[in-house]
């Protein structure tokens, strides 16, 4: 069977492994987490004596298939299962595909072979054999909704904490999409909130972003509330502290793309406050955001997406203006004062 590794890791014991497991994709963290989950299930307390691990990219001459299959058929005198892992097995699989296919036609019943590869074509005979008798786990980076769901599931199962979708999306915005880094931040967040059952956006701003993130949110709040002088002062603090212009733009984009979506929904007939809610604006900011969009006007709100895109392109080289001037110009546009 085939599934994403994050689904597997939520409850590893419910899956049958069979004689072969494929870990495919480029997320090294998730591959290592999968192996950490597989080892105790297969080997119990006998990990040291019943586990063999090879580095595949060096093995074409050092480990012929016959030696590998002998290893799989040799059971430790201390246990009844054996786990053989080949890391970075891409070249090994390519060189000995037919031999591996022949082995899987009649594999050892007491051993499990784990192959770590970057790519895995489901149309090959080897892949079809694995699908029939083993398990292939997709270890690729999650994005969007699936990543937010993984964050929620991980917070609940591992840390016994609830996390709202808004908070999960904010975490992604601030940390990125690497599951290993997100997991580390979730551990810190769970410790930070203590006995509180829920992790919210404010917790993420406090723990993950530090003062730069707090300053970014203060800048967006000042801009939303019409305090352009305060917004420019916060921008100055961020730039002096060495915050990258693209990262500052990312904070603005996280907020204003919701306003753009709300404006689109409102044009289609949705009441503005409901549109803001559906666009993902934090509940406590609904009233102030409603006032902001009414002050900005529908015509200007419909230009938000283009303003953000133009600034992004200009920061990447489309303009000779200094990054500070590009960001200051964007603040004036978003404030409705330009």
C-alpha positions in Angstrom: 0.0 0.0 0.0 1.1 3.6 -0.5 0.5 6.6 1.8 2.2 9.8 3.0 4.6 9.3 5.8 2.8 11.8 8.0 -0.3 9.5 8.0 1.9 6.5 8.9 3.7 8.3 11.8 0.4 9.3 13.5 -0.2 5.6 14.2 2.7 3.3 12.9 1.5 0.2 14.7 -1.8 0.0 12.7 0.1 -0.7 9.4 1.4 -4.0 8.2 4.9 -3.7 6.8 5.4 -6.8 4.8 9.0 -7.8 3.7 9.9 -4.5 2.1 9.4 -0.8 2.8 10.1 2.1 0.4 10.8 5.6 1.7 10.7 7.9 -1.3 11.0 11.6 -1.6 13.5 14.3 -0.5 12.4 15.0 3.1 15.3 13.5 5.1 13.7 14.4 8.5 10.5 12.5 7.7 12.5 9.5 6.5 14.5 9.4 9.7 11.3 9.7 11.8 9.8 6.8 9.8 12.8 4.6 10.5 12.7 5.6 14.2 9.1 4.4 14.3 9.7 1.2 12.4 12.7 -0.1 14.3 11.1 -0.8 17.7 8.0 -2.2 16.1 10.0 -4.7 14.0 12.8 -5.5 16.4 11.5 -4.9 19.9 14.4 -4.8 22.3 16.9 -6.4 19.9 17.7 -3.4 17.8 21.5 -3.6 18.2 21.9 -7.2 17.1 19.1 -7.4 14.5 19.6 -4.2 12.6 22.0 -3.6 9.7 22.3 -0.3 7.9 24.1 0.4 4.6 24.9 3.5 2.6 23.6 2.7 -0.8 25.6 5.1 -2.9 28.8 3.2 -2.0 27.5 -0.3 -2.3 27.4 -1.2 -5.9 30.8 -2.9 -5.7 30.9 -3.6 -2.0 27.5 -5.2 -1.5 26.4 -7.4 -4.4 22.7 -8.5 -4.3 23.7 -12.0 -3.2 25.4 -10.6 -0.1 22.4 -8.4 0.6 20.0 -11.3 0.3 22.2 -13.5 2.6 22.0 -10.7 5.1 18.2 -10.7 4.9 18.1 -14.4 5.4 20.4 -14.4 8.4 18.4 -14.0 11.6 20.0 -12.9 14.8 20.4 -15.6 17.4 18.8 -13.1 19.9 15.7 -12.4 17.9 13.3 -13.7 15.2 13.3 -10.6 13.0 15.9 -8.7 11.1 15.8 -5.1 9.7 18.1 -4.2 6.8 18.2 -0.5 5.7 19.9 0.9 2.6 20.2 4.7 2.8 20.4 6.7 -0.4 19.6 3.6 -2.4 18.7 5.3 -5.7 21.8 4.0 -7.6 21.7 0.6 -5.9 18.1 0.1 -7.0 18.8 1.2 -10.5 21.8 -1.1 -10.8 20.1 -4.2 -9.3 16.4 -3.7 -10.1 15.9 -7.1 -11.7 17.7 -8.9 -8.8 15.5 -7.1 -6.3 12.4 -8.0 -8.2 13.5 -11.7 -8.2 14.1 -11.5 -4.4 10.7 -10.0 -3.7 9.0 -12.9 -5.6 10.1 -15.1 -2.7 11.4 -12.8 0.1 12.6 -13.8 3.6 9.7 -14.1 6.0 11.8 -13.1 8.9 13.4 -9.9 7.6 12.3 -6.5 6.4 14.2 -4.5 3.7 14.0 -0.7 3.8 15.1 1.2 0.7 15.5 5.0 0.9 15.2 6.5 -2.6 14.4 10.0 -3.9 12.1 9.0 -6.7 9.8 6.0 -7.1 7.9 5.2 -10.3 4.7 3.3 -9.6 4.7 1.8 -13.1 7.8 -0.4 -12.7 7.5 -4.1 -11.9 9.5 -3.5 -8.7 7.0 -0.9 -7.5 4.1 -3.2 -8.3 5.7 -6.0 -6.3 6.2 -3.6 -3.4 2.6 -2.4 -3.6 1.4 -6.0 -3.5 3.5 -7.3 -0.5 5.0 -4.3 1.2 4.6 -0.6 2.0 5.7 2.5 0.2 5.8 5.8 2.1 5.9 9.1 0.4 8.4 11.4 2.2 7.8 14.6 0.4 7.2 18.1 1.8 3.6 18.9 2.6 2.1 22.3 1.7 -1.2 24.2 2.2 -4.1 22.4 3.8 -2.4 19.0 4.2 0.5 20.6 6.1 -1.9 22.6 8.3 -3.8 19.3 9.1 -0.5 17.6 9.9 0.3 20.4 12.4 -3.1 20.0 14.0 -2.8 16.2 14.2 0.7 16.3 15.6 -0.1 19.0 18.2 -3.1 16.8 19.3 -1.5 13.4 19.3 2.0 14.1 20.5 1.5 17.2 22.7 -2.2 16.9 23.6 -2.8 20.5 22.4 -5.4 22.0 20.1 -4.2 24.5 17.5 -6.5 26.6 15.4 -6.2 26.6 11.6 -5.3 30.3 11.7 -2.5 29.5 14.2 -1.3 26.6 12.1 -1.2 28.8 9.0 0.7 31.5 10.9 3.2 28.9 12.1 3.8 27.9 8.5 4.2 31.5 7.4 6.8 32.2 10.1 8.7 28.9 10.1 8.3 27.6 6.5 7.2 24.2 5.3 9.9 21.9 6.7 8.2 19.5 9.1 11.3 19.0 11.2 11.5 22.7 12.0 7.8 22.9 12.6 7.9 20.0 15.0 10.7 21.7 17.0 8.5 24.8 17.3 5.5 22.8 18.4 7.5 21.3 21.2 8.5 24.8 22.3 4.9 26.0 22.0 3.5 23.1 24.0 6.0 23.9 26.8 5.2 27.7 26.6 1.4 27.3 27.0 1.8 24.9 29.9 -1.5 23.6 31.1 -3.5 25.6 28.6 -5.2 23.2 26.1 -4.9 25.5 23.1 -2.1 27.0 21.1 -3.2 30.3 19.5 -1.7 32.9 17.1 -0.5 35.1 20.0 1.5 32.1 21.4 3.1 31.6 18.0 4.0 35.3 17.7 5.6 35.2 21.2 7.5 32.0 20.9 8.4 31.6 17.2 8.9 35.1 15.9 10.5 36.9 18.8 10.5 40.7 18.8 10.9 41.0 15.0 7.6 39.1 14.5 5.9 41.2 17.2 7.2 44.4 15.5 5.9 43.1 12.1 2.4 42.5 13.6 2.5 45.9 15.3 3.4 47.5 11.9 0.4 45.7 10.2 -1.9 46.8 13.0 -0.8 50.4 12.8 -1.3 50.3 9.0 -4.7 48.8 9.3 -5.7 51.4 11.9 -4.5 54.3 9.8 -1.4 55.2 11.8 1.0 55.4 8.8 3.7 57.2 10.9 3.8 54.4 13.4 3.9 51.8 10.6 6.9 53.6 9.1 8.6 53.7 12.4 8.2 49.9 12.9 9.5 49.3 9.4 12.5 51.4 10.2 13.2 49.3 13.4 12.9 46.1 11.4 15.3 47.2 8.6 17.9 48.6 11.1 17.8 45.3 12.9 18.7 43.5 9.7 15.3 42.0 8.9 15.2 41.0 5.2 12.9 43.1 3.0 11.4 40.0 1.5 10.6 38.7 5.0 8.9 41.9 5.9 6.9 41.7 2.7 5.9 38.2 3.7 4.4 39.5 6.9 2.4 42.1 5.0 1.3 39.6 2.4 0.1 37.1 5.1 -2.4 39.8 6.3 -3.3 41.6 3.2 -4.0 38.6 1.0 -6.9 37.9 3.4 -8.2 41.4 2.9 -8.0 41.0 -0.8 -9.9 37.7 -0.6 -12.5 39.4 1.7 -12.9 42.2 -0.8 -13.6 39.7 -3.6 -16.2 37.9 -1.5 -17.9 41.2 -0.6 -18.1 42.2 -4.3 -19.9 38.9 -4.9 -22.5 39.8 -2.2 -21.1 38.4 1.0 -21.5 40.8 4.0 -18.1 42.3 4.7 -17.7 41.0 8.2 -18.7 37.5 7.1 -16.3 37.8 4.1 -13.5 38.7 6.5 -14.2 35.7 8.6 -14.3 33.4 5.6 -11.0 34.9 4.4 -9.3 33.8 7.6 -9.0 37.1 9.5 -8.5 36.5 13.2 -11.8 37.0 15.1 -10.4 39.7 17.3 -9.4 41.7 14.2 -12.8 41.5 12.4 -14.2 44.9 13.5 -11.0 46.8 12.9 -10.5 45.1 9.5 -14.0 45.9 8.5 -13.4 49.6 9.3 -10.1 49.4 7.4 -11.6 48.1 4.2 -14.5 50.5 4.2 -11.9 53.3 4.6 -9.7 52.0 1.9 -12.6 51.7 -0.6 -13.5 48.8 -2.8 -11.6 50.2 -5.8 -8.3 50.3 -3.9 -9.0 46.9 -2.2 -9.2 45.3 -5.6 -5.7 46.4 -6.3 -4.1 44.9 -3.2 -3.0 41.7 -4.9 -1.3 43.7 -7.7 0.5 46.0 -5.2 1.9 43.0 -3.3 3.0 41.3 -6.5 4.6 44.4 -7.9 6.6 45.0 -4.7 7.7 41.4 -4.7 9.0 41.7 -8.3 10.6 45.0 -7.6 12.5 43.6 -4.5 13.7 40.8 -6.8 15.3 43.2 -9.2 12.6 44.8 -11.4 13.2 48.2 -9.9 16.3 50.3 -9.1 14.6 51.8 -6.0 16.1 50.8 -2.7 14.2 48.1 -0.8 13.3 50.6 1.9 11.6 52.9 -0.6 9.7 50.0 -2.2 8.4 48.9 1.2 7.6 52.5 2.2 5.7 53.0 -1.0 3.7 49.8 -0.4 2.8 51.0 3.1 1.4 54.2 1.8 -0.6 52.3 -0.9 -2.0 49.9 1.7 -2.9 52.7 4.0 -4.9 54.5 1.3 -2.8 57.6 1.5 -1.1 57.3 -1.9 
